[in-house]
């Protein structure tokens, strides 16, 4: 795993320096070097996966593996811009390879048509970061637990109609640097008064500050005991999207897919039933999540994929480059309101 305090960063060639000139000026050469030395696994090449792939390829990781066993369908073509329309019926990962590679020839883009569920544990250990989109809860928990033991960064995300989310686990001690405005020592003498003696911010000069953030595992974040006083106290700051995520993950577990517009009546009834069962099992109010959400969680919407994919891709870039504060641990997006919410579920 890349560590800015221990491992030597890769060398950036002149050609790469020219290619990533804007990014280097934005977040620095050292951050770009760390990013350039990273390999990422991206599982799930739906609309969200395509957005994440685009952002990582353009950012300039060393290698990106596209993993997906699904076939290209008419529905997937509407939100997935990496697959040609003529590729209908082909494997989504293989169909996404050419356009993905053309985005940035300096990145090693590979396609794997296997099922992510069938991959052995050691397969995931070849990467610096693993990003799972459109995956089941059991798979995400399994991969998260495995990667956490080997200091591999894990990201999860999905889009359900107007709703989207991402989760990241960067380990117990994720080190990063943050750019801060530099404080300038006072130059006045003792007769200039107390204000002159205070340090002031120089808007023209910055300094890099090393920091550490701690993350909890996905299993821990999803298994909060809402009957405890601590959890009850945090209920007000917990977005309803968190409980909606439980419902949608249970739906995917039961049906092996996301809600389908072609099965709207049946899926709507099932969502309503799952909502009631999930809220009861979590021991929270049945009024917490009304029926309105059901009409807005069907299909992958391109604008929502773009927003959530932009956030998710940027979080991967920040984590690998070890530059700037990361989200902790969830990001939820509600396309009806056009806003995102960040929430943190830390260790008990």
Rosetta blueprint (number, residue, H / E / L):
1 X L
2 X L
3 X L
4 X L
5 X L
6 X L
7 X L
8 X L
9 X L
10 X L
11 X L
12 X L
13 X L
14 X H
15 X H
16 X H
17 X H
18 X H
19 X H
20 X L
21 X H
22 X H
23 X H
24 X H
25 X H
26 X H
27 X H
28 X L
29 X H
30 X H
31 X H
32 X H
33 X H
34 X H
35 X H
36 X H
37 X L
38 X L
39 X E
40 X E
41 X E
42 X E
43 X E
44 X L
45 X L
46 X L
47 X H
48 X H
49 X H
50 X H
51 X H
52 X H
53 X H
54 X H
55 X H
56 X H
57 X H
58 X H
59 X H
60 X L
61 X L
62 X L
63 X E
64 X E
65 X E
66 X E
67 X E
68 X L
69 X L
70 X L
71 X E
72 X L
73 X L
74 X H
75 X H
76 X H
77 X H
78 X H
79 X H
80 X L
81 X L
82 X L
83 X L
84 X L
85 X H
86 X H
87 X H
88 X L
89 X L
90 X L
91 X E
92 X H
93 X H
94 X H
95 X H
96 X H
97 X H
98 X H
99 X H
100 X H
101 X H
102 X H
103 X H
104 X L
105 X L
106 X L
107 X L
108 X E
109 X E
110 X E
111 X E
112 X E
113 X L
114 X L
115 X L
116 X H
117 X H
118 X H
119 X L
120 X L
121 X H
122 X H
123 X H
124 X H
125 X L
126 X L
127 X L
128 X L
129 X E
130 X E
131 X E
132 X E
133 X E
134 X L
135 X L
136 X L
137 X H
138 X H
139 X H
140 X H
141 X H
142 X H
143 X H
144 X H
145 X H
146 X H
147 X H
148 X H
149 X H
150 X L
151 X L
152 X L
153 X E
154 X E
155 X E
156 X E
157 X E
158 X E
159 X E
160 X E
161 X E
162 X L
163 X E
164 X E
165 X E
166 X E
167 X E
168 X E
169 X E
170 X L
171 X L
172 X L
173 X L
174 X E
175 X E
176 X E
177 X E
178 X E
179 X E
180 X E
181 X E
182 X E
183 X E
184 X E
185 X L
186 X L
187 X L
188 X L
189 X L
190 X L
191 X L
192 X L
193 X L
194 X L
195 X H
196 X H
197 X H
198 X L
199 X L
200 X E
201 X E
202 X E
203 X E
204 X E
205 X E
206 X E
207 X E
208 X E
209 X E
210 X E
211 X E
212 X E
213 X E
214 X L
215 X L
216 X L
217 X L
218 X H
219 X H
220 X H
221 X H
222 X H
223 X L
224 X L
225 X L
226 X L
227 X L
228 X L
229 X H
230 X H
231 X H
232 X H
233 X H
234 X L
235 X H
236 X H
237 X H
238 X L
239 X L
240 X H
241 X H
242 X H
243 X H
244 X H
245 X H
246 X H
247 X H
248 X H
249 X H
250 X H
251 X H
252 X H
253 X H
254 X H
255 X H
256 X L
257 X L
258 X L
259 X L
260 X L
261 X H
262 X H
263 X H
264 X H
265 X H
266 X H
267 X H
268 X H
269 X H
270 X H
271 X H
272 X H
273 X H
274 X H
275 X H
276 X H
277 X H
278 X H
279 X H
280 X H
281 X H
282 X H
283 X L
284 X L
285 X L
286 X L
287 X L
288 X L
289 X L
290 X L
291 X H
292 X H
293 X H
294 X H
295 X H
296 X H
297 X L
298 X L
299 X L
300 X E
301 X L
302 X H
303 X H
304 X H
305 X H
306 X H
307 X H
308 X H
309 X H
310 X H
311 X H
312 X H
313 X H
314 X H
315 X H
316 X H
317 X H
318 X H
319 X H
320 X H
321 X H
322 X L
323 X E
324 X L
325 X L
326 X L
327 X L
328 X L
329 X L
330 X E
331 X E
332 X E
333 X E
334 X E
335 X L
336 X L
337 X L
338 X L
339 X E
340 X E
341 X E
342 X E
343 X E
344 X L
345 X L
346 X L
347 X L
348 X L
